[in-house]
């Protein structure tokens, strides 16, 4: 998404009737301060978890422990998102009909340890390093691939007005169970309503969403008759 389009989003009424986006004091300063505090607290857990799961990831297929995933962040800036590798080395990219990445329970690309990491969301823990670097926030829209941003429709590019997050509004509401464009709509709603209170609510709802282990995988669309 180009910068000109993103700048225009700040002044117009949203296509879905959302209030215009404004970069509040919380977005400018408070959110970053919260990210640093949570990131520093989480860092020891990331290090311990890495020491615990790294041997399982490596010895299953002798591949790298981390997957450095290229993603698009705030204002369309590309960055490298860190994850524990959950798929086999050189696994092909599988797409859904809407152009989003396939993420099914029967995904043949997943390793055994990767299935566990994905189901428990532990594969996302290295992203606290992205939070400390400033690429991501603890709470925000989940980041997309560059090719996915090229498929945005209407006001869906508004999700790039804020930093992507480890967890987010759509992540706790529907996780991956809803169609991609529905998740994008929830992301855009979040961007136009973000407050400290909303972030706090999403943060604590994340624990419930992870423990329930529901909506982890996409639901394949039924073929039309």
C-alpha positions as CSV (number, residue, x, y, z in Angstrom):
1,X,0.0,0.0,0.0
2,X,1.4,3.4,-0.9
3,X,2.0,6.2,1.7
4,X,-0.4,8.6,-0.1
5,X,-3.3,6.3,0.3
6,X,-2.5,5.6,4.0
7,X,-2.3,9.4,4.7
8,X,-5.7,9.9,3.2
9,X,-7.2,7.4,5.7
10,X,-6.5,9.7,8.6
11,X,-9.1,12.3,7.5
12,X,-11.9,10.5,5.7
13,X,-14.9,8.6,7.1
14,X,-14.4,4.9,6.8
15,X,-16.2,2.9,4.2
16,X,-18.0,0.8,6.9
17,X,-19.0,3.9,8.9
18,X,-16.1,3.6,11.3
19,X,-14.9,6.9,12.8
20,X,-11.9,8.4,11.0
21,X,-8.5,7.1,12.1
22,X,-6.6,9.4,14.4
23,X,-3.1,8.8,15.9
24,X,-3.9,9.4,19.6
25,X,-1.4,9.9,22.4
26,X,-1.8,6.3,23.3
27,X,-0.9,5.2,19.8
28,X,2.1,7.6,19.6
29,X,3.6,7.0,23.0
30,X,1.6,4.8,25.4
31,X,1.3,1.7,23.2
32,X,5.1,1.6,22.7
33,X,5.8,2.0,26.4
34,X,3.4,-1.0,27.1
35,X,5.1,-3.0,24.4
36,X,8.5,-2.5,25.9
37,X,7.4,-3.4,29.4
38,X,5.6,-6.6,28.2
39,X,8.5,-7.5,25.9
40,X,11.1,-7.2,28.6
41,X,9.0,-9.4,31.0
42,X,8.4,-12.0,28.2
43,X,12.1,-12.2,27.1
44,X,13.2,-14.7,29.7
45,X,10.3,-17.0,28.9
46,X,11.2,-16.8,25.2
47,X,14.8,-17.8,26.0
48,X,13.7,-20.7,28.2
49,X,11.2,-21.9,25.6
50,X,13.8,-21.7,22.8
51,X,16.2,-23.9,24.8
52,X,13.3,-26.4,25.4
53,X,11.9,-26.7,21.9
54,X,14.9,-26.0,19.7
55,X,16.3,-29.6,19.9
56,X,12.9,-31.1,18.9
57,X,12.6,-28.8,16.0
58,X,16.1,-29.4,14.7
59,X,16.3,-33.2,15.2
60,X,13.0,-33.9,13.5
61,X,14.3,-33.0,10.1
62,X,17.7,-31.3,10.7
63,X,16.3,-27.9,9.6
64,X,16.6,-24.4,11.2
65,X,14.9,-23.7,14.5
66,X,13.5,-20.4,13.4
67,X,11.4,-19.3,10.4
68,X,12.2,-15.8,9.4
69,X,8.9,-14.8,7.8
70,X,8.7,-11.8,5.6
71,X,5.7,-9.7,6.5
72,X,4.2,-6.2,5.9
73,X,3.9,-3.8,8.8
74,X,2.9,-0.3,9.6
75,X,2.6,2.0,6.6
76,X,3.4,-0.9,4.3
77,X,7.0,-1.3,5.6
78,X,8.3,-4.8,5.1
79,X,10.1,-6.6,8.0
80,X,11.2,-10.1,9.1
81,X,8.8,-11.7,11.6
82,X,10.4,-14.4,13.8
83,X,8.7,-17.7,14.5
84,X,9.6,-21.2,15.6
85,X,9.6,-23.3,12.4
86,X,6.5,-25.5,12.3
87,X,6.7,-26.7,8.7
88,X,9.1,-29.0,6.9
89,X,12.1,-27.4,5.2
90,X,11.2,-25.9,1.8
91,X,7.5,-26.5,2.2
92,X,5.5,-25.1,-0.7
93,X,3.1,-22.2,-0.3
94,X,-0.6,-23.4,-0.4
95,X,-3.3,-20.9,-1.0
96,X,-7.0,-20.6,-0.2
97,X,-9.4,-19.5,-3.0
98,X,-9.4,-16.0,-1.6
99,X,-5.6,-15.8,-1.9
100,X,-4.8,-16.2,1.8
101,X,-2.4,-18.8,3.0
102,X,-3.8,-22.2,3.7
103,X,-3.6,-23.3,7.4
104,X,-5.6,-26.6,7.8
105,X,-5.5,-29.2,10.5
106,X,-4.5,-31.8,7.9
107,X,-1.7,-29.7,6.5
108,X,0.9,-32.2,5.2
109,X,3.6,-29.5,5.4
110,X,3.6,-29.5,9.2
111,X,6.2,-31.3,11.3
112,X,5.1,-33.3,14.4
113,X,6.6,-30.7,16.8
114,X,5.3,-28.0,14.6
115,X,1.7,-29.2,15.0
116,X,2.1,-29.0,18.7
117,X,3.6,-25.5,18.5
118,X,0.9,-24.3,16.2
119,X,-1.9,-25.7,18.3
120,X,-0.6,-24.1,21.5
121,X,0.5,-20.8,19.7
122,X,4.0,-21.3,21.1
123,X,5.4,-20.9,17.6
124,X,4.6,-17.1,17.9
125,X,6.7,-16.5,21.1
126,X,9.8,-15.3,19.2
127,X,7.8,-12.3,18.0
128,X,8.4,-10.7,21.4
129,X,11.8,-10.0,19.8
130,X,10.0,-8.1,17.0
131,X,8.1,-6.2,19.7
132,X,11.3,-5.1,21.4
133,X,12.8,-4.1,18.0
134,X,9.7,-2.0,17.3
135,X,8.5,-3.9,14.2
136,X,5.4,-5.2,16.0
137,X,3.2,-4.5,19.0
138,X,1.9,-7.0,21.5
139,X,-1.7,-6.3,20.4
140,X,-2.5,-5.4,16.8
141,X,-3.7,-6.9,13.5
142,X,-1.9,-10.0,12.5
143,X,0.6,-9.2,9.7
144,X,0.1,-10.3,6.2
145,X,2.4,-11.3,3.3
146,X,3.2,-8.7,0.7
147,X,1.2,-10.7,-2.0
148,X,-1.8,-10.7,0.4
149,X,-1.7,-6.9,0.9
150,X,-2.1,-6.7,-2.9
151,X,-5.4,-8.4,-2.6
152,X,-6.9,-6.0,-0.1
153,X,-10.3,-4.6,-1.1
154,X,-12.0,-1.3,-0.2
155,X,-10.7,-0.1,3.2
156,X,-8.9,-3.3,4.2
157,X,-5.5,-1.5,3.8
158,X,-6.4,0.5,6.9
159,X,-5.0,-2.3,9.0
160,X,-1.5,-1.0,7.9
161,X,-2.1,2.2,9.8
162,X,-0.9,0.6,13.0
163,X,1.8,-1.9,13.9
164,X,0.9,-5.5,13.5
165,X,0.6,-7.6,16.7
166,X,1.4,-10.9,18.2
167,X,-2.3,-11.1,19.1
168,X,-5.2,-9.0,17.9
169,X,-8.9,-8.3,17.9
170,X,-9.7,-10.7,15.1
171,X,-7.3,-13.3,16.6
172,X,-9.3,-13.5,19.8
173,X,-12.7,-13.2,18.1
174,X,-12.4,-15.8,15.3
175,X,-8.7,-16.8,15.1
176,X,-8.4,-18.5,11.7
177,X,-11.9,-20.0,11.5
178,X,-13.5,-17.1,9.7
179,X,-12.9,-16.2,6.0
180,X,-9.9,-14.0,5.4
181,X,-11.8,-10.9,4.4
182,X,-14.0,-11.2,7.5
183,X,-10.8,-11.2,9.6
184,X,-9.6,-8.2,7.7
185,X,-12.9,-6.4,8.5
186,X,-12.4,-7.1,12.2
187,X,-8.8,-5.8,11.9
188,X,-10.0,-2.6,10.4
189,X,-12.6,-2.2,13.1
190,X,-9.8,-2.5,15.7
191,X,-7.7,0.1,13.9
192,X,-10.5,2.7,14.1
193,X,-11.4,2.0,17.7
194,X,-8.0,1.2,19.4
195,X,-7.6,2.3,23.0
196,X,-5.6,1.2,26.0
197,X,-8.8,-0.5,27.4
198,X,-9.4,-2.4,24.2
199,X,-5.8,-3.6,24.0
200,X,-6.0,-4.7,27.6
201,X,-9.2,-6.6,26.9
202,X,-7.7,-8.3,23.8
203,X,-4.5,-9.2,25.7
204,X,-6.4,-11.1,28.5
205,X,-8.8,-12.7,26.1
206,X,-5.8,-14.1,24.2
207,X,-5.2,-16.6,27.1
208,X,-8.7,-17.9,26.9
209,X,-8.5,-18.2,23.1
210,X,-5.3,-20.2,23.3
211,X,-6.5,-22.5,26.1
212,X,-9.8,-23.3,24.3
213,X,-7.8,-24.2,21.2
214,X,-10.7,-23.4,18.9
215,X,-10.5,-21.8,15.5
216,X,-6.8,-22.6,15.1
217,X,-7.2,-23.7,11.5
218,X,-9.1,-22.3,8.5
219,X,-12.4,-23.8,7.6
220,X,-12.4,-24.8,4.0
221,X,-15.2,-23.2,2.0
222,X,-17.8,-25.6,0.6
223,X,-17.7,-26.1,-3.1
224,X,-20.7,-24.5,-4.9
225,X,-23.1,-26.9,-6.5
